[in-house]
Structure formats: C-alpha cells, structure tokens
C-alpha cells in the first residue's frame, strides 16, 4: 500500500527506538544546531523568518555519507530530499507557533525516560555527566541535539495526531482490502524475449550494407592507442620479502598494548522486553520468562529457545549470541551476573532497565597479554606488505629520477635495471577500461595524454607501479563497414527481434483467443509455455511478472486471455486457468491486521495530504520561498 515517505528527522526517531530495543541505529541526519556560519545569501529556502541554508543541507548529506556511500550523480537527489525535509520541519514549527502548539518540558522528560532509562535510578536523575555520556554512547549525539530531536519528534506527533485521529476504516474498504490480498489466480503463460529471438537471426549481407549506408555517419571509430608498459609488480615483491623474528619482536614490543586482553566472557542471552510496559504487563512478561527459564534448566536448547522467545533483534536470529563482552560494556546488573557465572552456567532471571534476561556463559578469559608466539603471524603479514610497499615506493622514486634526468632513456633499459615486466596492451579507446593496468584512472588518463614513445612517470595501479610508452596511435575516423560490421549486425538484430517479439505476442494471444490450446499454440511459434502456481496480487511468478503487473488478470474470468503484457522489451502472453475467491472464514482471522494496515496507510496518506496543503497555503501567503536552483552544485562531477 502507500509508502511512508516521512521526514528524515522522524526516521531518526524511529532509529532511536530501534537502537533502544537492541538493534543498531542508523542515523540519516542530525538536527541542525544553531550558528552554521552561513551567510544569508546561502539560503536555499525561507519559511517565515527562518531559513534553510546550503550549510544545513551539506551537514545532513555528510551525515548520510558517513554511513552509506552516496554515488556522485545521486547527490543532487539526496540534497533535494534533505531540503524538502528541512523545509517541512520549519513549516511545522511555523504552524505550531501560529496555533500555539508546544511541547512541554514534562512531555520531553517523559519521552527521554523511555529512550534513556539508564538516566534515572529509581526515579532519580543520575546526573548530567552520566546522562550526556549515555546519550553520546548510544546515539552519537550531544545532549542539546538529542533533546531538540526529541522535541521535534513530539511536535510532529501532535500534528500527526490532530490530522489522523478521526480517520477510520469502513466495512466496505475492509472487505475490498480482504479481497485484494486474498484473491488468487493461476495462469498459463509464455515469455517472448527479444534477446532469445536475436540469437536466431542472421541479417543478410545486403541488409547489413543497407543499414550501414543509411546510418553511416553514426558509425565512428574512436581514436585507439596501443601502449607498451613496464610493471613493477608489488605482488611479486611481497612474495620475496623476508621479515625476521627479531623484526617481529621489535614490532610486538612497540605495540604491546594492542595485545592486552581484558577480562571478558562470551555469552548468550534471552531478553524479555519490559520498556514502556505497565506493571500488569510486566508481571505477565515475567511469567513467560520464568516458564522459559524452567525449559532451559530442564535441558532445553538455549539457542533454539532464544530464537523463539528473545526480543533482542540484534541477537535473536543468532540464538542469543552476544559474542565477547568486557567489563564496563553492559549495564551493571547484566555485567555482574555474566562475570559471576562459570563457563557453561546459566543464570536465573536478571532484571535490567531493558527487561528480564536469561544469561548463559559459553567461554571466559582472564585479563592477560597475548604471547609473541600467539600473535607473530598476525604481525608478519602487515609487516611484509609494509616492507614490499616501501621497496616499491623507493624503486618508483628511483625510476622517476632516471626518467627526469634523461629523455633518451628507454623502457627496455629501465626494465633491465629495475626488473620490470614489459607487456603491451590491446588497442584502447578512451571509453574502454584498461584491465591490464587494474583499470587505473591515472594510467588511463596518461595513455591519452602521452606523445608517441614518450615515457610516463611511474603511476600507482592495483598491480603495482607502471611506466607507459605509447607505441601506436590510430586516429578517430569514419568506420568502414568491415570495422563496424559487428555493431551494425547487432543493431539490426535488436531492431528485428524487438519487432518480432511484439508480432509473436500478438499472434499467440490471437491463436489462444481463437480456441487453440495454449501450449500447442506456443510450441507452434517456437515458444515455451509454462503454468504458474496460485498467486495473489502480493506474490509473483519467478522470473516472469509480479501479481501487481498482472493486476488486470484478477478482474478476468477463468479461461480469459489477457492482452499481451509489455515488461520492458519482453512480452508476456497469459490465460487465466484458475481463479480462487477469498475464503469468507478467513475474514475474521485477518480483520485486525487488515484494519491496522489500512489505518496506517490511510493515516500516512492523510498526513502527506496535510503536508502538501500546509506548504501550498504558506506559499500562497508568501511565507515560503524555495530556491532549489542553489543546489545545482550537488552531484557535479567537475
């Protein structure tokens, strides 16, 4: 149903909740703190007397890029989305001020208690230092930013409540959704793929020549260059490097602190969450936890019980395995129990601010320093790499010096003196990857910048350092038929196969509608007929089509043949062979979940409509001015 495109700030709110429940929090952005230092001329939007600046957009994008790589061409899209979210955030603030909607300190404090329960002990605040430390450790936020985020989330919740509280789901809508999700069909179908047909096509010489003559101007052959290169192979250097035990011991002693292992235990746990629950609910949760504990004590498999009962999303699927933990890493109650158990022992119920835990110790280690023999192999590998890279860098410096001193030195002379491997590339055009040189951009640029027989300085590639020399240049020119024949043939095949696919699809649909059996008609046209399983609109036919793409089929009767369905260049022809109506007995079983889904969807639609209406009104009143053209620098490759 409707996708929830809520503002990014709200997604942080959800992230905070997920983090509190034990999952890993992914911050998409943090709220803009005061004083960005941006001049008013850098404003990209004005909302009342507030502005959104380029600095704010850059800050939010930087937060995203710290956690997820953003392709350069998509930066402009991200920047525009960030701008939209920041503008909406300030529109909400403007409207709240107009209507007198505020978030009280008490409301904010109650929400903070839910997200950072460790900030309070028995209802008493633990102090600002520990509170700030908890917020930083859990959410990587300062207290002012975290609390501002809380306030913004609560403010949006108030507007969301105002907008969506009156929304309900009617009986007709519920029945329609029940039918939509439960109606099923089975189809006979055939896929007509141009690429399959193209393999069987063979354009005649006359057709190829005619196509070439008609479009001769587009068949240009780019400049091509053949390059000889000398390679200083770092992989070979690494194989030959020797590192003595004495060298390893020096490295070991210099970094001895790296090999200190603290007291630690390897534990599994089963968590029964109580955060946000009433006293009555906590009592029921404890009963469940007691029952699971009895199963553990009677020999039940801990990992299987964790997968079934644990509410820690980070470890549930791993059988409750938390891995190794050290002192100071977990809350005090959990730590005290975990470090107090012997290997193989299981705890009784342990209560923490998160809920009830059952803890099992798998392994224990006492604080110690790993011996040289334990770690020497792990030291050797990076030292060998470091030494090989040093030798390569030193050799590259010597090579560069030799090339600068004399323009008469040859690649062969350098290869003999520095043990380079000399090879030659295939003819390369500017757009082709230089696979021989590890697809190095620097090497690729140098190839098309060098003059014939000129030596490049050493260039670092994935394979090592290379020195390039252009052996041959073939200028760009109008391609002869002989040179571009393969391209012409492929284009003819593509054109003809695309047309033929549509023709075959129409022909198959016509034959089946005329009374021929589906499989016989498909076979006559050289196509493979298949039969799907029963699918609903939310299912799919593997490697064929989704239920949503086959939406029209759900409106058809058994035996009906659909119009050929285009999916890119592929065509699908189908006939409905079976139709299963929803079972009325399932309606009551699904009624609650369907109602919840529809309510969520309808509320999301309503809130999106509110967002659109708010921005439209504020624009009409002259309160909102957007300047998205100032985002032009995002995504620029220059």
C-alpha positions as CSV (number, residue, x, y, z in Angstrom):
1,X,0.0,0.0,0.0
2,X,1.1,3.6,0.5
3,X,4.8,4.0,1.2
4,X,5.6,6.0,4.3
5,X,7.8,8.9,3.0
6,X,8.1,10.6,6.3
7,X,10.6,13.3,7.0
8,X,14.2,12.2,7.7
9,X,14.1,13.6,11.2
10,X,11.2,11.3,12.0
11,X,13.2,8.4,10.7
12,X,15.9,9.2,13.3
13,X,13.2,9.0,15.9
14,X,12.3,5.5,14.7
15,X,16.1,4.8,14.7
16,X,16.4,5.9,18.3
17,X,13.6,3.5,19.3
18,X,15.2,0.6,17.3
19,X,18.6,1.3,19.0
20,X,17.0,1.3,22.4
21,X,15.5,-2.1,21.7
22,X,18.9,-3.5,21.0
23,X,19.2,-3.1,17.2
24,X,21.8,-1.0,15.5
25,X,20.8,2.7,15.0
26,X,21.4,4.2,11.6
27,X,21.4,8.0,11.7
28,X,20.3,9.5,8.4
29,X,20.8,13.1,9.7
30,X,21.1,15.1,12.8
31,X,19.1,18.3,13.6
32,X,20.9,21.5,12.5
33,X,22.5,23.2,15.5
34,X,22.4,27.0,15.8
35,X,25.1,29.1,14.2
36,X,26.0,27.4,11.0
37,X,28.1,30.4,10.0
38,X,26.3,30.5,6.6
39,X,25.6,33.9,5.1
40,X,22.0,34.8,4.3
41,X,22.9,34.7,0.6
42,X,23.4,30.9,1.0
43,X,19.8,30.4,2.0
44,X,18.0,27.9,-0.2
45,X,14.6,28.3,1.4
46,X,12.8,30.9,3.6
47,X,9.9,29.9,5.9
48,X,8.6,32.9,7.8
49,X,11.6,34.4,9.5
50,X,13.5,31.1,9.4
51,X,15.9,30.0,6.7
52,X,17.4,26.7,5.4
53,X,21.0,27.2,4.2
54,X,23.3,25.3,2.0
55,X,25.4,24.6,5.1
56,X,22.5,22.7,6.7
57,X,21.9,20.6,3.5
58,X,25.6,19.8,3.3
59,X,25.7,18.8,7.0
60,X,22.8,16.4,6.6
61,X,24.3,14.9,3.4
62,X,27.7,14.5,5.2
63,X,25.9,12.5,8.0
64,X,24.4,10.2,5.4
65,X,27.7,9.8,3.6
66,X,29.5,8.8,6.8
67,X,27.3,5.7,7.0
68,X,26.3,5.0,3.4
69,X,28.2,5.7,0.2
70,X,26.3,8.1,-2.0
71,X,27.1,7.9,-5.7
72,X,28.1,11.4,-7.0
73,X,25.3,11.5,-9.6
74,X,22.7,10.9,-6.9
75,X,23.9,13.7,-4.6
76,X,21.5,16.2,-6.2
77,X,18.6,13.9,-5.5
78,X,19.6,13.4,-1.9
79,X,20.2,17.1,-1.5
80,X,16.7,17.9,-2.8
81,X,15.1,15.3,-0.4
82,X,17.0,16.8,2.5
83,X,15.9,20.3,1.6
84,X,12.3,19.1,1.4
85,X,12.6,17.6,4.9
86,X,14.2,20.6,6.4
87,X,11.6,22.9,4.9
88,X,8.8,20.7,6.3
89,X,10.4,20.7,9.7
90,X,10.4,24.6,9.7
91,X,6.8,24.7,8.3
92,X,5.7,22.6,11.2
93,X,7.5,24.9,13.6
94,X,5.8,27.9,11.9
95,X,2.3,26.3,12.1
96,X,2.9,25.3,15.7
97,X,3.7,28.8,16.6
98,X,0.6,30.1,14.8
99,X,-1.7,27.6,16.6
100,X,0.0,27.8,19.9
101,X,1.1,24.1,19.9
102,X,4.1,23.5,22.1
103,X,6.0,20.6,23.7
104,X,6.3,20.9,27.5
105,X,9.4,20.1,29.5
106,X,7.4,17.4,31.2
107,X,6.4,15.7,27.9
108,X,10.0,15.8,26.7
109,X,11.3,14.4,30.0
110,X,8.8,11.5,29.9
111,X,10.0,10.7,26.4
112,X,13.6,10.8,27.4
113,X,12.9,8.4,30.2
114,X,11.6,5.9,27.6
115,X,14.7,6.3,25.4
116,X,17.4,6.5,28.0
117,X,16.0,4.6,31.1
118,X,19.6,4.5,32.5
119,X,19.4,8.2,33.0
120,X,17.2,7.5,36.1
121,X,17.7,5.2,39.0
122,X,14.5,4.6,41.0
123,X,13.1,7.8,39.5
124,X,16.1,9.9,40.5
125,X,18.2,11.6,37.8
126,X,21.7,10.1,37.6
127,X,23.4,13.5,36.9
128,X,24.3,15.4,33.7
129,X,27.7,13.8,33.2
130,X,26.4,10.3,33.1
131,X,23.3,11.3,31.1
132,X,25.5,13.0,28.5
133,X,27.8,10.0,28.4
134,X,24.8,7.6,27.8
135,X,23.4,9.8,25.0
136,X,26.8,10.1,23.3
137,X,27.5,6.3,23.6
138,X,24.1,5.2,22.4
139,X,23.1,7.7,19.8
140,X,26.4,9.6,19.0
141,X,24.6,12.9,19.8
142,X,25.2,15.7,22.2
143,X,22.5,16.3,24.8
144,X,21.2,19.6,23.2
145,X,20.9,18.0,19.8
146,X,19.3,14.8,21.2
147,X,16.8,16.8,23.2
148,X,16.0,19.0,20.3
149,X,15.4,15.9,18.3
150,X,13.0,14.7,21.0
151,X,11.1,18.0,20.9
152,X,10.8,18.0,17.1
153,X,9.5,14.4,17.1
154,X,6.9,15.1,19.8
155,X,5.8,18.3,17.9
156,X,5.3,16.3,14.7
157,X,3.4,13.6,16.7
158,X,1.0,16.2,17.9
159,X,0.2,17.4,14.4
160,X,0.0,13.8,13.2
161,X,-2.5,13.1,15.9
162,X,-4.5,16.1,15.0
163,X,-4.6,15.1,11.4
164,X,-5.2,11.4,11.7
165,X,-7.2,10.8,14.9
166,X,-10.5,11.0,13.1
167,X,-9.5,8.5,10.4
168,X,-11.2,5.1,10.4
169,X,-11.7,2.1,8.2
170,X,-15.2,1.4,6.8
171,X,-16.6,-2.1,6.3
172,X,-16.6,-1.8,2.5
173,X,-13.0,-0.7,2.5
174,X,-12.1,-3.6,4.7
175,X,-13.9,-6.1,2.5
176,X,-12.2,-4.7,-0.6
177,X,-8.7,-5.0,1.0
178,X,-9.5,-8.5,2.2
179,X,-10.4,-9.4,-1.4
180,X,-7.4,-7.6,-2.8
181,X,-5.0,-9.6,-0.6
182,X,-6.6,-13.0,-0.8
183,X,-8.0,-13.4,-4.3
184,X,-5.7,-15.8,-6.2
185,X,-5.2,-16.8,-9.9
186,X,-3.2,-19.3,-11.8
187,X,-2.1,-18.6,-15.4
188,X,-0.7,-20.3,-18.4
189,X,1.9,-18.0,-19.8
190,X,4.8,-17.6,-22.3
191,X,7.5,-15.0,-22.3
192,X,8.7,-13.6,-25.6
193,X,12.2,-12.1,-25.2
194,X,13.9,-10.2,-28.0
195,X,17.4,-11.4,-26.9
196,X,16.3,-15.1,-27.4
197,X,14.9,-14.3,-30.8
198,X,18.0,-12.2,-31.8
199,X,20.3,-15.2,-31.3
200,X,18.4,-17.0,-34.1
201,X,18.5,-14.1,-36.5
202,X,21.1,-13.7,-39.3
203,X,20.8,-10.5,-41.3
204,X,21.9,-10.8,-44.9
205,X,24.9,-9.0,-46.4
206,X,22.6,-6.8,-48.3
207,X,20.6,-5.8,-45.2
208,X,23.8,-5.1,-43.3
209,X,25.2,-3.0,-46.1
210,X,21.9,-1.1,-46.5
211,X,21.7,-0.4,-42.7
212,X,25.4,0.8,-42.8
213,X,24.8,3.1,-45.7
214,X,21.6,4.6,-44.2
215,X,23.3,5.4,-40.9
216,X,26.9,5.7,-42.0
217,X,27.5,9.0,-40.1
218,X,26.9,7.4,-36.7
219,X,29.4,4.6,-37.2
220,X,32.5,6.5,-36.0
221,X,35.6,4.6,-34.7
222,X,37.3,6.5,-31.8
223,X,41.0,7.0,-31.5
224,X,42.8,3.9,-30.4
225,X,46.2,3.6,-28.8
226,X,48.5,0.6,-28.2
227,X,50.7,1.1,-25.1
228,X,53.8,-0.7,-24.0
229,X,54.3,-0.7,-20.3
230,X,56.8,-1.8,-17.7
231,X,55.3,-3.2,-14.5
232,X,56.9,-3.1,-11.0
233,X,54.8,-5.9,-9.6
234,X,54.1,-5.4,-5.9
235,X,52.6,-8.9,-5.6
236,X,55.9,-10.4,-6.7
237,X,57.8,-8.1,-4.3
238,X,55.5,-9.3,-1.4
239,X,56.3,-12.9,-2.2
240,X,60.0,-12.2,-2.0
241,X,60.1,-10.1,1.2
242,X,61.5,-11.7,4.3
243,X,60.8,-10.5,7.8
244,X,62.9,-12.0,10.7
245,X,61.6,-12.9,14.1
246,X,63.8,-10.2,15.6
247,X,62.0,-7.6,13.5
248,X,58.6,-9.0,14.5
249,X,59.6,-8.9,18.2
250,X,60.5,-5.2,17.9
251,X,57.1,-4.6,16.4
252,X,55.4,-6.7,19.1
253,X,57.2,-4.8,22.0
254,X,56.5,-1.4,20.4
255,X,52.7,-2.2,20.3
256,X,52.4,-4.5,23.3
257,X,49.2,-2.7,24.5
258,X,47.4,-3.9,21.4
259,X,47.8,-7.5,22.6
260,X,46.4,-7.0,26.1
261,X,43.2,-8.9,26.5
262,X,40.8,-7.7,29.3
263,X,38.6,-9.9,31.5
264,X,35.9,-11.0,29.1
265,X,33.1,-13.5,28.7
266,X,31.4,-15.0,25.7
267,X,27.6,-15.0,26.5
268,X,24.2,-15.8,25.1
269,X,21.1,-14.3,26.4
270,X,17.3,-14.4,26.0
271,X,15.7,-11.0,26.5
272,X,12.0,-10.3,27.5
273,X,11.4,-6.6,26.9
274,X,9.6,-4.5,29.5
275,X,10.4,-1.0,28.3
276,X,7.2,1.1,28.1
277,X,5.1,-1.7,29.7
278,X,2.6,-1.3,32.5
279,X,3.1,-3.1,35.8
280,X,0.4,-5.6,34.9
281,X,2.1,-6.3,31.5
282,X,5.5,-6.7,33.3
283,X,4.0,-9.3,35.6
284,X,2.8,-11.3,32.6
285,X,6.2,-11.0,30.9
286,X,7.9,-12.3,34.0
287,X,5.6,-15.3,34.0
288,X,6.7,-16.1,30.4
289,X,10.3,-15.5,31.3
290,X,10.0,-17.9,34.3
291,X,8.5,-20.5,32.1
292,X,11.3,-20.3,29.5
293,X,13.9,-20.4,32.3
294,X,12.4,-23.7,33.5
295,X,12.7,-25.1,30.0
296,X,16.4,-24.0,30.0
297,X,17.0,-25.6,33.4
298,X,15.4,-28.9,32.2
299,X,17.9,-29.1,29.3
300,X,16.1,-27.2,26.6
301,X,18.5,-26.0,23.9
302,X,19.4,-22.4,24.7
303,X,19.9,-21.2,21.2
304,X,16.6,-22.6,20.0
305,X,14.7,-21.0,22.9
306,X,16.4,-17.7,22.2
307,X,15.4,-17.8,18.5
308,X,11.8,-18.5,19.6
309,X,11.4,-16.1,22.6
310,X,14.1,-13.5,22.7
311,X,13.1,-9.9,21.9
312,X,16.6,-8.6,21.2
313,X,16.6,-8.1,17.4
314,X,20.4,-7.9,17.3
315,X,20.9,-11.5,18.7
316,X,17.6,-13.3,18.3
317,X,18.4,-14.9,14.9
318,X,21.9,-15.9,16.2
319,X,20.5,-17.9,19.1
320,X,21.0,-15.1,21.6
321,X,24.8,-14.9,21.0
322,X,26.1,-11.6,22.2
323,X,29.7,-12.5,21.4
324,X,32.5,-11.5,23.8
325,X,31.8,-8.7,26.3
326,X,34.2,-6.8,28.6
327,X,33.7,-5.1,31.9
328,X,32.0,-1.7,31.5
329,X,30.4,-2.6,28.2
330,X,27.0,-3.6,29.5
331,X,24.6,-2.4,32.2
332,X,25.7,-3.2,35.8
333,X,23.1,-5.9,36.6
334,X,23.9,-7.8,33.4
335,X,27.7,-7.4,33.8
336,X,27.7,-8.6,37.5
337,X,25.8,-11.8,36.6
338,X,27.7,-12.6,33.4
339,X,31.1,-12.3,35.0
340,X,29.9,-14.1,38.1
341,X,28.9,-17.3,36.2
342,X,31.3,-20.1,35.4
343,X,31.8,-21.5,31.9
344,X,28.6,-23.4,30.9
345,X,26.5,-22.0,33.7
346,X,23.1,-20.4,33.1
347,X,21.7,-17.6,35.3
348,X,18.3,-17.2,36.9
349,X,16.2,-14.2,35.7
350,X,18.2,-11.0,35.7
351,X,16.3,-7.7,35.7
352,X,17.7,-4.6,33.9
353,X,16.1,-1.5,32.6
354,X,15.5,-3.3,29.3
355,X,13.6,-6.2,30.8
356,X,14.3,-9.8,32.0
357,X,17.4,-11.7,30.8
358,X,18.4,-15.3,31.0
359,X,22.2,-15.4,30.6
360,X,24.4,-18.3,29.6
361,X,28.3,-18.1,29.7
362,X,29.9,-20.0,26.8
363,X,33.6,-19.1,27.5
364,X,35.6,-17.0,29.9
365,X,39.0,-15.4,29.7
366,X,41.1,-13.7,32.4
367,X,42.9,-10.5,31.6
368,X,46.3,-11.2,30.1
369,X,48.8,-10.2,27.4
370,X,49.0,-12.4,24.4
371,X,52.4,-14.0,23.9
372,X,54.6,-13.3,20.9
373,X,54.1,-16.8,19.5
374,X,50.3,-16.2,19.6
375,X,50.4,-13.1,17.5
376,X,53.6,-13.2,15.4
377,X,51.8,-14.5,12.3
378,X,49.3,-11.6,12.5
379,X,52.2,-9.2,12.8
380,X,54.1,-10.8,9.9
381,X,51.5,-10.2,7.1
382,X,51.2,-6.4,7.5
383,X,55.0,-6.0,8.0
384,X,55.6,-7.9,4.8
385,X,53.1,-5.7,3.0
386,X,54.7,-2.6,4.5
387,X,58.2,-3.6,3.5
388,X,57.1,-4.6,0.0
389,X,55.3,-1.2,-0.4
390,X,58.4,0.6,0.9
391,X,60.6,-1.2,-1.7
392,X,58.1,-0.4,-4.4
393,X,58.0,3.3,-3.4
394,X,61.7,3.5,-3.3
395,X,62.1,1.9,-6.7
396,X,59.4,4.2,-8.1
397,X,61.3,7.2,-6.8
398,X,64.5,6.0,-8.5
399,X,62.6,5.3,-11.7
400,X,61.1,8.8,-11.7
401,X,64.5,10.3,-11.1
402,X,66.0,8.4,-14.0
403,X,63.2,9.5,-16.4
404,X,63.5,13.1,-15.4
405,X,67.3,13.1,-15.8
406,X,67.2,11.9,-19.4
407,X,64.6,11.9,-22.1
408,X,66.6,9.4,-24.0
409,X,66.3,6.5,-21.5
410,X,64.2,3.6,-23.0
411,X,61.6,1.4,-21.4
412,X,63.9,-1.6,-22.1
413,X,66.8,0.0,-20.2
414,X,64.6,0.7,-17.2
415,X,63.1,-2.8,-17.3
416,X,66.6,-4.4,-17.2
417,X,67.8,-2.1,-14.4
418,X,64.7,-2.3,-12.1
419,X,63.4,-5.8,-13.0
420,X,60.2,-4.6,-14.7
421,X,57.9,-6.9,-16.6
422,X,57.3,-5.4,-20.1
423,X,54.0,-6.0,-21.8
424,X,51.7,-4.4,-24.4
425,X,48.0,-3.5,-24.3
426,X,45.4,-4.3,-26.9
427,X,44.3,-1.2,-28.9
428,X,42.4,1.0,-26.4
429,X,39.8,3.7,-27.0
430,X,39.1,6.5,-24.4
431,X,36.0,4.9,-23.1
432,X,37.4,1.4,-22.5
433,X,38.6,0.0,-19.2
434,X,42.3,-0.6,-19.0
435,X,42.0,-4.0,-17.4
436,X,45.7,-4.8,-18.0
437,X,46.6,-2.0,-15.6
438,X,44.0,-2.7,-12.9
439,X,41.6,-0.1,-14.6
440,X,43.6,2.7,-13.1
441,X,42.2,6.1,-13.9
442,X,45.6,7.8,-13.7
443,X,47.1,5.3,-16.2
444,X,44.1,5.7,-18.5
445,X,44.4,9.5,-18.4
446,X,48.2,9.3,-19.1
447,X,47.7,6.9,-22.1
448,X,45.7,9.6,-24.0
449,X,48.0,12.4,-22.9
450,X,51.4,11.0,-23.8
451,X,53.1,11.6,-27.1
452,X,54.4,8.6,-29.1
453,X,57.5,7.0,-27.4
454,X,57.3,9.4,-24.5
455,X,57.7,7.8,-21.1
456,X,55.3,8.5,-18.3
457,X,56.5,8.9,-14.7
458,X,55.7,5.8,-12.5
459,X,52.0,5.5,-11.9
460,X,50.5,3.6,-9.0
461,X,47.9,0.9,-10.0
462,X,46.2,-2.1,-8.3
463,X,49.0,-4.3,-9.8
464,X,51.9,-2.0,-8.8
465,X,53.8,0.8,-10.4
466,X,53.8,1.1,-14.2
467,X,55.7,3.2,-16.7
468,X,53.8,3.8,-20.0
469,X,55.0,4.4,-23.5
470,X,52.6,4.9,-26.5
471,X,53.6,2.6,-29.3
472,X,50.9,3.3,-31.9
473,X,48.0,5.8,-32.4
474,X,45.2,5.2,-34.8
475,X,43.2,8.5,-35.2
476,X,39.4,8.6,-34.9
477,X,37.8,8.1,-38.2
478,X,34.6,7.2,-40.1
479,X,34.4,3.4,-39.6
480,X,34.4,1.2,-42.7
481,X,31.8,-1.5,-43.0
482,X,34.5,-4.0,-42.2
483,X,35.4,-2.3,-39.0
484,X,31.9,-1.7,-37.7
485,X,30.2,-4.8,-39.2
486,X,29.6,-6.4,-35.8
487,X,27.9,-3.3,-34.4
488,X,25.7,-3.0,-37.4
489,X,24.7,-6.6,-37.2
490,X,23.8,-6.4,-33.5
491,X,21.7,-3.3,-34.1
492,X,19.8,-4.9,-36.9
493,X,19.2,-8.0,-34.7
494,X,18.0,-5.8,-31.9
495,X,15.6,-3.9,-34.1
496,X,14.2,-7.0,-35.9
497,X,13.9,-9.1,-32.7
498,X,12.1,-6.3,-30.9
499,X,9.5,-6.1,-33.7
500,X,9.3,-9.9,-34.0
501,X,8.7,-10.3,-30.2
502,X,5.7,-8.0,-30.4
503,X,4.4,-9.8,-33.5
504,X,4.7,-13.2,-31.8
505,X,3.0,-12.0,-28.7
506,X,0.0,-10.7,-30.7
507,X,-0.1,-13.9,-32.8
508,X,0.0,-16.1,-29.7
509,X,-2.8,-14.1,-28.0
510,X,-4.9,-14.2,-31.2
511,X,-4.5,-18.0,-31.5
512,X,-5.4,-18.8,-27.9
513,X,-8.4,-16.4,-28.1
514,X,-9.4,-18.3,-31.2
515,X,-9.6,-21.6,-29.4
516,X,-6.2,-23.2,-29.7
517,X,-4.7,-24.9,-26.7
518,X,-2.1,-22.6,-25.0
519,X,0.8,-25.0,-25.0
520,X,0.2,-26.1,-28.6
521,X,-0.1,-22.5,-29.9
522,X,3.1,-21.5,-28.0
523,X,5.0,-24.5,-29.4
524,X,4.0,-23.7,-32.9
525,X,5.5,-20.3,-32.6
526,X,8.7,-21.7,-31.0
527,X,7.8,-20.5,-27.5
528,X,7.8,-22.3,-24.2
529,X,4.5,-22.5,-22.3
530,X,4.5,-22.5,-18.5
531,X,1.9,-22.7,-15.8
532,X,2.2,-20.6,-12.6
533,X,1.4,-21.5,-9.1
534,X,-1.6,-19.8,-7.5
535,X,-0.6,-16.3,-6.8
536,X,-2.1,-13.2,-5.1
537,X,-1.5,-9.6,-6.0
538,X,1.3,-9.6,-3.4
539,X,3.0,-12.6,-4.9
540,X,5.0,-13.0,-8.1
541,X,5.7,-15.6,-10.9
542,X,9.5,-16.1,-10.6
543,X,11.5,-14.5,-13.5
544,X,8.2,-13.5,-15.1
545,X,5.9,-11.0,-13.6
546,X,4.6,-9.7,-10.2
547,X,1.0,-10.0,-9.1
548,X,0.7,-6.2,-9.4
549,X,1.8,-6.3,-13.0
550,X,-0.9,-8.9,-13.6
551,X,-3.5,-6.7,-12.0
552,X,-5.9,-7.0,-14.9
553,X,-5.8,-10.8,-14.7
554,X,-7.6,-10.6,-11.3
555,X,-10.6,-8.9,-13.0
556,X,-10.9,-11.6,-15.6
557,X,-12.8,-14.9,-15.7
558,X,-11.3,-18.3,-15.8
559,X,-10.4,-19.1,-19.4
560,X,-9.9,-15.4,-20.4
561,X,-6.8,-14.4,-22.3
562,X,-5.2,-11.1,-21.4
563,X,-3.8,-8.6,-23.8
564,X,0.0,-9.0,-24.3
565,X,1.8,-7.5,-21.4
566,X,4.9,-5.4,-22.1
567,X,7.7,-5.6,-19.5
568,X,10.5,-3.5,-20.9
569,X,11.3,-5.2,-24.2
570,X,9.9,-8.6,-23.1
571,X,6.3,-9.5,-23.8
572,X,4.1,-11.9,-21.7
573,X,1.0,-13.6,-23.0
574,X,-1.2,-15.3,-20.5
575,X,-4.5,-17.1,-20.0
576,X,-6.3,-17.4,-16.6
577,X,-6.6,-21.1,-15.9
578,X,-7.9,-20.9,-12.4
579,X,-9.4,-18.3,-10.0
580,X,-9.8,-18.8,-6.3
581,X,-12.1,-16.5,-4.4
582,X,-11.2,-15.4,-0.8
583,X,-12.4,-17.8,1.9
584,X,-15.0,-15.8,4.0
585,X,-14.0,-17.8,7.0
586,X,-10.5,-16.1,6.9
587,X,-12.0,-12.6,7.1
588,X,-12.3,-12.6,10.9
589,X,-8.8,-14.0,11.3
590,X,-7.4,-11.3,9.2
591,X,-9.7,-8.5,10.2
592,X,-7.5,-6.9,12.9
593,X,-4.3,-7.0,10.9
594,X,-6.1,-5.7,7.8
595,X,-7.7,-2.9,9.9
596,X,-4.3,-1.9,11.3
597,X,-2.6,-1.9,7.9
598,X,-5.4,0.2,6.3
599,X,-5.4,2.6,9.2
600,X,-1.7,3.1,8.9
601,X,-1.9,3.5,5.2
602,X,-4.9,5.9,5.4
603,X,-3.2,7.9,8.1
604,X,0.0,8.2,6.1
605,X,-2.0,9.4,3.1
606,X,-3.8,11.9,5.2
607,X,-0.6,13.3,6.7
608,X,1.0,13.6,3.3
609,X,-2.1,15.5,2.2
610,X,-1.7,17.7,5.2
611,X,2.0,18.4,4.4
612,X,1.1,19.3,0.8
613,X,-1.8,21.6,1.9
614,X,0.3,23.3,4.5
615,X,3.1,24.1,2.1
616,X,0.6,25.3,-0.6
617,X,-1.1,27.6,1.9
618,X,2.2,29.0,3.2
619,X,3.4,29.6,-0.4
620,X,0.1,31.4,-1.2
621,X,0.6,33.6,1.9
622,X,4.1,34.4,0.9
623,X,5.5,32.7,3.9
624,X,7.6,30.0,2.0
625,X,10.1,30.7,-0.7
626,X,12.2,27.9,-2.2
627,X,15.4,28.4,-4.2
628,X,16.3,24.8,-5.2
629,X,18.4,26.1,-8.1
630,X,21.1,26.8,-5.5
631,X,21.5,23.0,-5.1
632,X,23.0,22.8,-8.6
633,X,26.5,22.2,-7.2
634,X,25.5,18.9,-5.7
635,X,26.2,15.9,-7.9
636,X,28.5,17.9,-10.1
637,X,31.4,15.8,-11.4
638,X,33.6,18.9,-12.0
